[in-house]
Amino acid sequence: MWIKVIIVLVFVGIIASLGSGLYYLVNDKGDSRRTLRALTLRIGLSIGLFAFLMILIGLGVIEPHGLYPERPAETAPRN
């Protein structure tokens, strides 16, 4: 359960950083480096979340699944 909370919080942080980057881009008009810092934070959070998920998959804490969680039944035998 705590893993889901961490993932959701990081997603919220990514969206908030993206929104603040847009706000600073529109309002500062290139006068400050706040846009760069906000977008750098977003990239760092995204890379961190990706690494966290890969570590959890590697440790077996979470299991990824594709479009079909269960393997579809074979319809014709293979020779």
MDAnalysis code that builds the backbone (N, CA, C; Angstrom):
import MDAnalysis as mda
import numpy as np

u = mda.Universe.empty(237, n_residues=79, atom_resindex=np.repeat(np.arange(79), 3), trajectory=True)
u.add_TopologyAttr("name", ["N", "CA", "C"] * 79)
u.add_TopologyAttr("resid", np.arange(1, 80))
u.add_TopologyAttr("resname", ["MET", "TRP", "ILE", "LYS", "VAL", "ILE", "ILE", "VAL", "LEU", "VAL", "PHE", "VAL", "GLY", "ILE", "ILE", "ALA", "SER", "LEU", "GLY", "SER", "GLY", "LEU", "TYR", "TYR", "LEU", "VAL", "ASN", "ASP", "LYS", "GLY", "ASP", "SER", "ARG", "ARG", "THR", "LEU", "ARG", "ALA", "LEU", "THR", "LEU", "ARG", "ILE", "GLY", "LEU", "SER", "ILE", "GLY", "LEU", "PHE", "ALA", "PHE", "LEU", "MET", "ILE", "LEU", "ILE", "GLY", "LEU", "GLY", "VAL", "ILE", "GLU", "PRO", "HIS", "GLY", "LEU", "TYR", "PRO", "GLU", "ARG", "PRO", "ALA", "GLU", "THR", "ALA", "PRO", "ARG", "ASN"])
u.atoms.positions = np.array([
    [0.819, -1.203, 0.000],
    [0.000, 0.000, 0.000],
    [0.856, 1.258, 0.000],
    [1.941, 1.258, 0.771],
    [2.786, 2.451, 0.853],
    [3.469, 2.731, -0.468],
    [3.682, 1.694, -1.289],
    [4.318, 1.892, -2.592],
    [3.391, 2.697, -3.505],
    [2.105, 2.380, -3.472],
    [1.137, 3.124, -4.292],
    [1.077, 4.587, -3.879],
    [1.145, 4.829, -2.578],
    [1.114, 6.205, -2.079],
    [2.344, 6.976, -2.573],
    [3.503, 6.353, -2.520],
    [4.732, 6.999, -2.990],
    [4.633, 7.311, -4.478],
    [4.155, 6.348, -5.260],
    [4.040, 6.547, -6.706],
    [3.074, 7.690, -7.021],
    [1.931, 7.724, -6.353],
    [0.949, 8.793, -6.595],
    [1.521, 10.150, -6.189],
    [2.221, 10.209, -5.053],
    [2.818, 11.472, -4.613],
    [3.867, 11.973, -5.604],
    [4.666, 11.062, -6.143],
    [5.673, 11.473, -7.128],
    [4.990, 11.957, -8.404],
    [3.915, 11.272, -8.836],
    [3.167, 11.744, -9.999],
    [2.601, 13.137, -9.768],
    [2.055, 13.380, -8.598],
    [1.529, 14.709, -8.273],
    [2.659, 15.732, -8.299],
    [3.827, 15.365, -7.791],
    [4.983, 16.260, -7.831],
    [5.418, 16.565, -9.253],
    [5.385, 15.554, -10.114],
    [5.746, 15.762, -11.523],
    [4.778, 16.731, -12.186],
    [3.483, 16.536, -11.967],
    [2.476, 17.419, -12.573],
    [2.591, 18.835, -12.006],
    [2.825, 18.945, -10.690],
    [2.971, 20.275, -10.081],
    [4.206, 20.992, -10.625],
    [5.289, 20.274, -10.797],
    [6.503, 20.875, -11.338],
    [6.305, 21.304, -12.789],
    [5.588, 20.498, -13.538],
    [5.298, 20.865, -14.918],
    [4.423, 22.110, -14.980],
    [3.428, 22.181, -14.107],
    [2.564, 23.362, -14.061],
    [3.309, 24.607, -13.621],
    [4.178, 24.471, -12.627],
    [4.939, 25.646, -12.191],
    [5.927, 26.086, -13.268],
    [6.480, 25.134, -14.004],
    [7.359, 25.500, -15.121],
    [6.618, 26.291, -16.182],
    [5.390, 25.873, -16.479],
    [4.576, 26.609, -17.449],
    [4.237, 27.996, -16.924],
    [3.880, 28.074, -15.655],
    [3.548, 29.376, -15.054],
    [4.746, 30.327, -15.135],
    [5.936, 29.854, -14.749],
    [7.124, 30.708, -14.783],
    [7.511, 31.067, -16.217],
    [7.290, 30.147, -17.142],
    [7.603, 30.427, -18.539],
    [6.737, 31.562, -19.076],
    [5.465, 31.542, -18.728],
    [4.540, 32.559, -19.231],
    [4.741, 33.894, -18.517],
    [4.925, 33.878, -17.199],
    [4.954, 35.126, -16.434],
    [6.326, 35.783, -16.343],
    [7.407, 35.024, -16.312],
    [8.734, 35.625, -16.172],
    [9.291, 36.156, -17.492],
    [8.844, 35.594, -18.588],
    [9.289, 36.013, -19.918],
    [10.814, 36.008, -20.057],
    [11.453, 34.976, -19.508],
    [12.893, 34.804, -19.666],
    [13.741, 35.608, -18.717],
    [13.159, 36.215, -17.689],
    [13.932, 37.044, -16.777],
    [14.564, 36.260, -15.624],
    [14.133, 35.031, -15.401],
    [14.703, 34.272, -14.289],
    [14.956, 32.829, -14.702],
    [15.586, 32.081, -13.802],
    [15.908, 30.690, -14.074],
    [14.916, 29.746, -13.384],
    [13.792, 30.268, -12.941],
    [12.824, 29.427, -12.232],
    [12.215, 28.371, -13.151],
    [12.026, 28.691, -14.417],
    [11.494, 27.704, -15.363],
    [12.454, 26.538, -15.497],
    [13.735, 26.834, -15.628],
    [14.752, 25.794, -15.751],
    [14.774, 24.913, -14.507],
    [14.708, 25.514, -13.329],
    [14.717, 24.725, -12.091],
    [13.482, 23.845, -11.973],
    [12.322, 24.359, -12.347],
    [11.082, 23.590, -12.256],
    [11.107, 22.400, -13.210],
    [11.563, 22.614, -14.422],
    [11.601, 21.522, -15.391],
    [12.716, 20.528, -15.078],
    [13.824, 20.999, -14.499],
    [14.872, 20.086, -14.059],
    [14.372, 19.196, -12.924],
    [13.601, 19.755, -12.027],
    [12.999, 18.975, -10.956],
    [12.053, 17.926, -11.529],
    [11.285, 18.297, -12.529],
    [10.363, 17.349, -13.162],
    [11.110, 16.188, -13.783],
    [12.194, 16.477, -14.474],
    [12.991, 15.415, -15.092],
    [13.597, 14.523, -14.024],
    [14.093, 15.117, -12.947],
    [14.661, 14.328, -11.859],
    [13.633, 13.422, -11.203],
    [12.434, 13.946, -10.974],
    [11.366, 13.123, -10.403],
    [10.969, 11.992, -11.345],
    [10.912, 12.262, -12.633],
    [10.546, 11.232, -13.601],
    [11.584, 10.124, -13.656],
    [12.851, 10.495, -13.689],
    [13.920, 9.490, -13.713],
    [13.934, 8.713, -12.399],
    [13.743, 9.407, -11.296],
    [13.705, 8.742, -9.996],
    [12.555, 7.747, -9.891],
    [11.376, 8.133, -10.395],
    [10.226, 7.232, -10.372],
    [10.482, 6.009, -11.237],
    [11.056, 6.213, -12.411],
    [11.374, 5.100, -13.298],
    [12.358, 4.146, -12.624],
    [13.412, 4.679, -12.016],
    [14.397, 3.843, -11.329],
    [13.762, 3.107, -10.152],
    [12.898, 3.789, -9.394],
    [12.211, 3.173, -8.262],
    [11.355, 2.000, -8.728],
    [10.621, 2.174, -9.823],
    [9.799, 1.095, -10.351],
    [10.648, -0.070, -10.849],
    [11.766, 0.217, -11.495],
    [12.635, -0.863, -11.980],
    [13.250, -1.642, -10.814],
    [13.600, -0.948, -9.748],
    [14.137, -1.620, -8.559],
    [13.069, -2.509, -7.931],
    [11.850, -2.008, -7.827],
    [10.762, -2.803, -7.255],
    [10.463, -4.034, -8.104],
    [10.519, -3.896, -9.414],
    [10.323, -5.046, -10.297],
    [11.464, -6.038, -10.128],
    [12.692, -5.534, -10.056],
    [13.845, -6.404, -9.875],
    [13.825, -7.165, -8.565],
    [13.318, -6.546, -7.509],
    [13.230, -7.204, -6.213],
    [12.003, -8.106, -6.099],
    [11.109, -8.028, -7.064],
    [9.913, -8.859, -7.048],
    [8.796, -8.313, -6.186],
    [8.895, -7.059, -5.783],
    [7.846, -6.449, -4.957],
    [6.586, -6.212, -5.791],
    [6.770, -5.778, -7.023],
    [5.646, -5.611, -7.941],
    [5.918, -6.459, -9.173],
    [4.842, -6.864, -9.839],
    [4.968, -7.667, -11.050],
    [4.307, -6.929, -12.204],
    [5.059, -6.659, -13.255],
    [4.462, -5.993, -14.410],
    [3.606, -6.979, -15.201],
    [2.635, -6.472, -15.881],
    [1.830, -7.294, -16.772],
    [1.547, -6.497, -18.026],
    [1.325, -7.216, -19.086],
    [1.073, -6.565, -20.356],
    [-0.390, -6.338, -20.585],
    [-0.761, -6.282, -21.828],
    [-2.150, -6.072, -22.192],
    [-3.002, -7.259, -21.770],
    [-2.426, -8.464, -21.890],
    [-3.106, -9.687, -21.482],
    [-2.398, -10.239, -20.248],
    [-2.931, -10.020, -19.045],
    [-2.277, -10.522, -17.840],
    [-2.109, -12.036, -17.837],
    [-3.061, -12.753, -18.430],
    [-2.944, -14.199, -18.553],
    [-2.667, -14.536, -20.001],
    [-1.886, -15.585, -20.200],
    [-1.538, -15.981, -21.552],
    [-2.786, -16.494, -22.268],
    [-3.039, -16.018, -23.495],
    [-4.229, -16.502, -24.217],
    [-4.080, -17.974, -24.581],
    [-5.179, -18.667, -24.651],
    [-5.172, -20.098, -24.988],
    [-4.735, -20.286, -26.433],
    [-3.988, -21.350, -26.658],
    [-3.568, -21.697, -28.010],
    [-4.756, -22.255, -28.778],
    [-4.952, -21.799, -29.995],
    [-6.080, -22.282, -30.783],
    [-5.680, -23.393, -31.728],
    [-4.469, -23.345, -32.246],
    [-4.014, -24.373, -33.186],
    [-2.676, -24.921, -32.693],
    [-2.489, -26.223, -32.761],
    [-1.202, -26.795, -32.326],
    [-0.081, -26.423, -33.288],
    [1.086, -26.236, -32.737],
    [2.261, -25.896, -33.556],
    [3.050, -27.162, -33.853],
    [3.557, -27.254, -35.052],
    [4.368, -28.415, -35.441],
    [5.814, -28.064, -35.523],
])
